[in-house]
Amino acid sequence: MNTFLLDNKYTIGIIMGMLFGMLARLSMLRTDYRQYPTHPHGKIIHLSLGIIAAALGSVAVPALLKKDYTAVTFLTVAAQQFRDVRNMERDTLTKIDGMELVQRGATYIEGIAMVFEGRNYLVIMSSFVTSFAAITLNWYLGLAVGVLSLIVVHLLRAGKSLSHIATVKEAPVRQEGADLYVGDIYIMNVGLKSNQEIISERGIGLIIKPNNPNSKATLSNLGQRQAILYDLSTILGVYRDDGEPALIPMAKLDMRDSRLAVFILPQEKDPAKAVETALRVPILESAVRMPTEAKVNEEET
């Protein structure tokens, strides 16, 4: 009878762990303006991986409690599988990126692949702590821990956006002969009269001003700049076709004060929406730089 109750307790813990692990993955899975993961097949793939991750986190607890330590080594196999998923996402997005009018860039793609791998580990964490609490304590405390884990997952789901490190303002797009400027920052040379007319009619300029030296270093990263151009072009549209290099969106850095000038030709000319979109661009983990943390830059006390 005691063995039955013990096994029954394990069963309840595993079921609760899998349930909250699946809920955690569902809460992190959505198709946004980037249309990735695709619907429905992309979502099915990631939900299936989430179920596997939830099962791994749940069954690890009984294995540890029964001192079956060799059984826990399958977690290392799972980690390798999730790394393979990251590689798969990277390869897929890289191939798709070649077909975009405005590309994401390698840094953005690596960030997306990293996110999908990391979210599987969050699922394992949620299912593990829920299962552990339900088995070692009781089911209703396991329920409370599961809800708490979902809150933690929600907090860790998204990182910072451009609004945390910089200010964004609209700036006039002006042309001096063939030279194109956003505010006082030179962008490029536009020779064709037809292209100059399109730019005059549809062009939008933004000036992004970093808040501190770390922000300056982050905005100088080419991958972060490409992410800004990609998000603006995806949400507002882009007024160009393949083979028109003069109409491609661009971002140029002012070398004097590290302000970033952004030039876009959207389908929808709405400067206010462009500013709001730029403020919501995610800060890519691979692009973050923190030069002030270096010992040579630490202030003397």
SVG drawing of the C-alpha trace seen along z (x, -y; Angstrom):
<svg xmlns="http://www.w3.org/2000/svg" viewBox="-4 -71 47 73">
<polyline fill="none" stroke="black" stroke-width="0.4" points="0.0,0.0 2.8,-2.4 4.6,-1.6 1.3,-2.3 0.9,-5.7 4.5,-6.6 4.2,-5.7 0.9,-7.5 2.6,-10.6 5.3,-10.3 2.6,-10.1 0.8,-13.2 4.1,-15.1 5.1,-14.1 1.7,-15.0 1.7,-18.4 5.2,-19.0 4.4,-18.2 1.2,-20.3 3.0,-23.4 5.9,-22.8 3.5,-22.8 1.7,-25.9 5.1,-27.6 5.9,-26.7 2.4,-27.8 2.9,-31.2 6.1,-31.8 4.9,-30.7 3.4,-33.3 3.7,-34.3 4.3,-38.0 5.1,-40.5 8.2,-38.5 5.9,-35.5 8.2,-33.1 7.5,-30.5 5.2,-29.9 1.6,-28.7 0.7,-25.9 3.7,-23.7 6.3,-25.8 4.2,-26.0 3.6,-22.3 7.4,-21.7 8.0,-23.9 5.1,-22.6 6.3,-19.1 9.8,-20.1 8.1,-21.8 6.3,-18.6 9.6,-16.6 11.3,-19.3 8.4,-19.2 8.6,-15.4 12.4,-15.5 12.1,-18.0 9.3,-16.1 10.8,-12.6 14.2,-13.8 12.7,-14.4 11.7,-10.7 15.1,-9.6 16.9,-11.8 14.7,-10.8 15.2,-7.1 19.0,-7.8 19.0,-6.6 21.6,-9.1 22.5,-7.3 18.9,-8.1 19.5,-11.8 22.3,-11.7 19.6,-11.7 19.4,-15.5 22.7,-15.9 21.3,-14.1 18.4,-16.5 20.7,-19.5 22.5,-18.3 19.2,-17.9 18.2,-21.5 21.5,-22.7 20.8,-20.9 17.4,-22.7 19.3,-26.0 21.5,-25.0 18.4,-24.0 16.7,-27.4 19.9,-29.3 20.3,-27.4 16.6,-27.8 16.4,-31.5 19.7,-32.1 18.3,-30.5 15.0,-32.4 16.9,-35.7 18.3,-35.6 14.8,-36.1 14.0,-39.2 14.0,-42.7 15.4,-43.9 17.3,-41.2 17.4,-40.3 21.1,-39.9 23.3,-37.2 23.1,-38.8 19.3,-38.9 19.1,-35.3 21.5,-34.1 19.4,-35.9 16.2,-34.2 17.9,-30.7 19.3,-31.4 15.8,-32.3 14.2,-29.1 16.9,-27.0 16.7,-29.0 12.9,-28.6 13.2,-24.8 15.4,-25.1 12.9,-27.4 10.3,-24.7 12.5,-22.1 13.0,-24.4 9.2,-25.0 8.4,-21.3 11.2,-20.3 10.4,-22.7 6.7,-21.9 7.3,-18.2 9.8,-18.5 7.4,-20.5 4.4,-18.2 6.4,-15.0 8.4,-16.2 5.7,-18.4 2.1,-18.0 0.1,-18.6 -1.3,-22.0 2.1,-23.4 3.2,-22.0 0.4,-23.9 1.6,-27.1 5.2,-26.6 4.0,-25.9 2.1,-29.2 5.2,-30.9 7.4,-29.3 5.0,-30.6 5.5,-34.1 9.2,-33.7 9.0,-32.4 6.9,-35.4 9.5,-37.8 12.3,-36.0 10.5,-35.7 11.5,-39.0 14.6,-41.1 15.1,-44.9 14.1,-47.1 15.7,-50.1 13.7,-52.4 15.8,-51.2 19.1,-52.4 18.2,-55.3 15.8,-58.1 14.3,-58.2 13.1,-61.3 11.9,-62.1 14.4,-64.0 14.0,-65.7 15.1,-63.9 16.9,-66.5 18.8,-66.3 21.6,-68.6 22.2,-67.8 22.9,-64.1 23.8,-63.9 21.1,-62.5 21.0,-63.6 18.9,-62.7 19.1,-65.8 22.8,-66.7 24.0,-63.1 25.1,-62.1 23.5,-58.9 24.5,-58.3 24.7,-59.6 21.6,-59.3 22.3,-60.1 19.0,-59.3 16.4,-62.0 13.6,-59.5 15.0,-58.1 15.4,-61.6 11.7,-62.3 10.7,-59.0 12.9,-59.9 11.4,-63.4 7.9,-62.0 8.1,-59.0 11.3,-59.2 11.3,-59.1 14.3,-59.9 14.9,-59.0 17.7,-60.0 18.5,-57.6 20.5,-59.1 22.2,-56.7 21.8,-57.3 25.4,-56.3 28.7,-54.8 27.4,-51.3 24.4,-52.3 26.8,-53.9 28.8,-50.7 25.6,-48.7 24.2,-51.0 27.5,-50.9 27.0,-47.1 26.1,-46.5 23.8,-43.6 21.8,-45.8 21.4,-48.5 20.2,-45.8 17.6,-44.7 16.3,-48.2 16.0,-48.4 14.4,-45.0 11.7,-45.7 10.8,-49.1 10.6,-47.6 8.5,-44.6 6.0,-46.7 5.7,-49.8 6.5,-48.0 9.3,-48.9 8.9,-50.9 11.4,-49.1 11.9,-46.0 14.9,-43.8 17.8,-45.5 17.2,-49.0 20.1,-49.7 19.4,-53.4 16.1,-52.8 17.3,-50.4 16.9,-51.5 20.1,-52.6 21.5,-53.4 24.6,-55.6 26.5,-56.6 27.6,-60.1 31.2,-59.6 31.3,-62.8 28.6,-61.9 27.5,-58.3 24.0,-59.3 22.5,-56.9 20.6,-58.2 18.0,-55.9 16.6,-56.4 13.6,-54.3 11.2,-54.4 8.0,-52.8 4.8,-51.8 3.0,-53.6 4.4,-57.0 3.7,-57.5 6.6,-59.1 4.9,-58.7 4.5,-54.9 8.1,-54.7 9.3,-56.3 7.2,-53.9 8.3,-50.9 12.0,-51.8 11.6,-52.2 10.2,-48.6 13.1,-47.0 14.6,-44.3 18.2,-44.7 20.1,-41.7 22.1,-39.8 24.9,-39.3 25.1,-43.0 25.2,-44.2 28.5,-45.9 29.5,-47.2 32.8,-49.0 32.2,-50.8 32.5,-47.4 36.1,-47.1 38.7,-47.7 40.5,-50.3 37.3,-52.3 36.2,-52.0 36.1,-55.2 38.6,-55.7 37.2,-55.8"/>
</svg>
